[in-house]
Amino acid sequence: MSVQGWTNLLVILTFSLYIIVAIRARAGSTKEFYVAGGGIPPYLNGMATGADWMSAASFISMAGIISFVGRDGSVYLMGWTGGYVLLALLLAPYLRKFGKFTVPDFVGDRYYSQTARMVAVVCALFVSFTYVAGQMRGVGIVFSRFLGVGIESGVIIGMAIVFFYAVLGGMKGITYTQVAQYCVMMCAYLVPAIFISLMMTGRAVPQLGFGSEVLEQGVGTGQSVLQRLDGLSAELGFDAYTSGKKSTIDVFFICAALMVGTAGLPHVIVRFFTVPTVKGARVSAGWALFFIAILYTTAPAVAAFARLNLLSTLQGRSYSALPDWFQRWADAGLIEYQDKNHDGIVQYVGSNSPFANEVTIDRDIMVLANPEIARLPDWVTGLVAAGGLAAALSTAAGLLLVISTSVSHDLLKKGLRPEISEKGELLAARIAAGVAVVIAGYFGIHPPGFVAQVVALAFGLAAASFFPAIILGIFSKRVNQLGAVSGMLSGLLFTLSYIAFFKFISPELNNAEHWLLGISPEGIGSLGMVLNFSVALGVSALTPPPPEEIQELVQKIREPGPPLRHAGVAEVDSH
């Protein structure tokens, strides 16, 4: 069977599995739609959280960016992994104890303000739409290559699939679907990594192969994978793979933005409300970290193997002798080439080379093309395609649920139409999810960057808006509604303006020479977070403290015990 045949078969089988699971686990109430009824076992919730967390950026783009920029790309690996630890230790148990299953709900009740709730809704929508754009872009890339359609058509197909199981199943359907998607994506990521590690180093464990000696025809070369990569890169005019070009301050701020942005991502936070108890939230956090670590510790090896194979395959070969995969990716619009000197020989070189580079490769294809570059069996290529779709669709579904919940629960039920019935609220949630799918699809077709970069912008927005409000809401009795609202608005507007200026208004100025303090748009969320903290604490210090019952509530959040029952807390708004 051909690559196309295997891909079609595995994609159809996995999509059928997702749809069957969604139908069997469809939501019948708002509680099931929002938090899966609060009855998911911790280990399954950990697996679903892993799938929710390991988006197209993790599966497709993270190893791709590491393979192209080397050490500088590790900032994504460190930031996202560290951020999940931060979320699991500092936020998840306390939010679960508080008993509210959306971030705007927590912000609205903790800061006793409808204005604070609405600001949090706006922040949630900004973050979620930015993040989901990266997922839809990933779906489009996979479909465009493996199903022979354009990226635009691929995004539309992905929209239809996500719409079906997100709108029908809600969080209950999404949770069980994500368990299936986690299994698919792990098989898809690990199988080619193990194959290539064995072929290249003789070690079956990719993490060990990454630091091992390269073999040629079963004989050691005396060079490790990284030494070989550094040598090849220098020979072809690229920077050494293990060198770094980013400034220390930019690396620090990007890593910090990814970490604290992780802790503020609403679609991950809501996962800790799908388990029955506070203890279950802690246990599921541990399981999720274990499931996430499997992929994240494998990614550097996948990146290095893919880069080494790519450099070895392309440079100096005749265009007529290039393997079939090269032309297939070119047909998908993700590889461009031009024989500039008309000698019929590929010149794939870096900017440090005296020769003109003739090949441009979209870094988002590296994981997907890896099995073809390494000449693995066709069924492995089809499996990777199915895994890439599982990664993008799982996170997209979680984000769309956050968007629909923000509209139906936080905006309508808790704001504009408190008298709405449960049936009406459920209908509004499904309509909001449908509209969100369409908007997300548009941004997937017209993204502001490659997948990991788009996702990094979403994390920056979350870092500048949600994280300080949540941390101060849990650990400070003194921060009041004026401080929280002022902090969120200042952090969000500053970060959004900075990103918009360099990404959309004046992209020609998007370089270290023009950045504030040398901080790139991907890292500016950290500075926005500092601004948020400063404004929130400063305004709170100059205005009256929160009511006594709110201060007692904050104290109880940090005490062991069952989730709080505080539905009667008055939502007093002096604005």
Order of alpha helices (4+ residues) and beta strands (2+ residues): alpha-alpha-alpha-alpha-alpha-alpha-alpha-alpha-alpha-alpha-beta-beta-alpha-alpha-alpha-alpha-alpha-alpha-beta-beta-alpha-alpha-alpha-alpha-alpha-alpha-alpha
